[in-house]
Amino acid sequence: MPPVPHTPNVPRRDAQLVTLPPDLEAGLGRIELHTAPHGIVADLDLAVCHTCHRGVIEHVRTDPPHRRRGHGRALVTAALRRGTGYAWSTTRVDTAGAAAFWAAVAPNLPHQPAYCAHMRRAAALEP
């Protein structure tokens, strides 16, 4: 089968999102983006508290050969849909590339994680 043509900034048609739920309510889960034949090419970690209506996107990672194809944007969109109307934030942005990504994908998200007590408890950061 010939490779699927790809346009930059548009996810591949064969891309599939796979959700790995957290072990605990408000704990850390993951969303992965799989493509054939490469497998996992991008993923993000997130915590969502349905009690407090809060979400934190911790990390968005895309393998270097698969960047600038819309995979990160697709992951962030999928994450935000897990808590429509929730108060979302991200971890700190510490590189120029990350700052450019967030400015393009979700410019209004604060880059200071706002964990609720349930998230901290699930992450064992609080007794």
C-alpha positions in Angstrom: 0.0 0.0 0.0 1.5 3.4 -0.9 2.0 5.9 1.9 -0.8 8.3 2.7 0.1 11.8 1.4 0.4 14.3 4.2 -0.1 18.0 4.2 1.7 19.9 7.0 -0.4 21.0 9.9 -3.1 18.4 9.1 -3.2 15.1 11.0 -2.9 12.0 8.9 -6.1 10.3 7.9 -4.9 7.1 9.5 -4.3 8.7 12.9 -6.1 7.2 15.8 -6.5 8.7 19.3 -6.2 6.2 22.2 -7.2 7.2 25.7 -5.5 5.6 28.7 -7.6 6.6 31.7 -6.1 7.4 35.1 -5.9 4.7 37.8 -7.7 7.1 40.2 -10.4 9.7 39.8 -8.6 13.1 39.1 -5.4 11.2 38.5 -3.0 11.4 35.6 -4.2 9.9 32.3 -2.9 9.9 28.8 -4.0 10.4 25.3 -1.9 8.9 22.5 -1.9 9.5 18.8 -1.1 6.4 16.8 -0.4 6.2 13.1 0.3 3.3 10.8 3.0 2.1 10.5 4.8 4.3 13.1 2.7 3.5 16.2 2.6 6.1 18.9 3.9 9.4 17.4 2.5 11.9 19.9 0.9 11.9 23.4 -0.1 14.1 26.2 -0.6 13.6 29.9 -3.6 15.2 31.7 -5.5 15.3 34.9 -9.2 16.0 34.9 -11.4 16.5 38.0 -15.1 16.2 37.2 -16.0 17.2 40.8 -14.1 20.6 40.6 -14.5 21.1 36.8 -10.8 21.5 36.4 -8.2 20.1 34.0 -4.5 20.3 33.7 -2.5 19.4 30.6 0.9 18.4 31.8 2.9 17.4 28.8 2.4 17.4 25.0 5.1 15.3 23.2 5.5 14.7 19.4 8.3 12.7 17.9 10.5 15.1 16.0 9.9 13.5 12.5 6.1 13.9 13.1 6.0 17.5 14.2 4.2 20.4 12.5 1.5 18.0 11.3 -1.3 18.9 13.6 -0.8 16.0 16.0 -0.3 18.2 19.1 -3.3 20.3 18.2 -5.5 17.2 17.8 -4.3 15.9 21.2 -5.1 19.2 23.0 -8.5 19.4 21.3 -9.3 15.9 22.5 -8.1 16.7 26.0 -10.2 19.9 26.2 -13.3 17.9 25.1 -12.9 15.7 28.2 -14.0 18.7 30.2 -15.9 21.2 28.1 -16.5 24.4 30.1 -13.9 23.4 32.8 -11.1 25.6 34.0 -8.0 24.3 32.1 -4.4 25.1 32.6 -1.0 23.7 31.5 2.3 23.2 33.1 4.9 25.9 32.8 6.1 26.8 29.3 9.9 27.0 29.3 11.0 26.9 25.7 10.4 29.1 22.7 9.0 26.2 20.7 6.5 25.4 23.5 5.5 29.0 23.7 4.8 29.2 20.0 2.8 25.9 20.1 0.5 27.2 22.9 0.2 30.6 21.3 -1.1 28.9 18.2 -3.2 26.1 19.7 -4.7 27.4 22.9 -3.5 31.0 23.6 -5.9 31.6 26.5 -4.8 28.7 28.7 -2.8 29.8 31.7 0.7 28.2 31.9 0.6 27.7 35.6 -0.9 24.4 36.6 -4.0 24.8 38.8 -4.3 21.5 40.5 -7.3 20.9 42.8 -7.2 19.0 46.1 -8.5 15.8 44.3 -5.7 16.0 41.7 -3.0 16.5 44.4 -4.4 13.7 46.4 -4.5 11.4 43.4 -0.9 12.3 42.6 0.1 11.6 46.2 1.2 15.3 46.6 -1.2 15.6 49.5 -2.2 13.2 52.2 
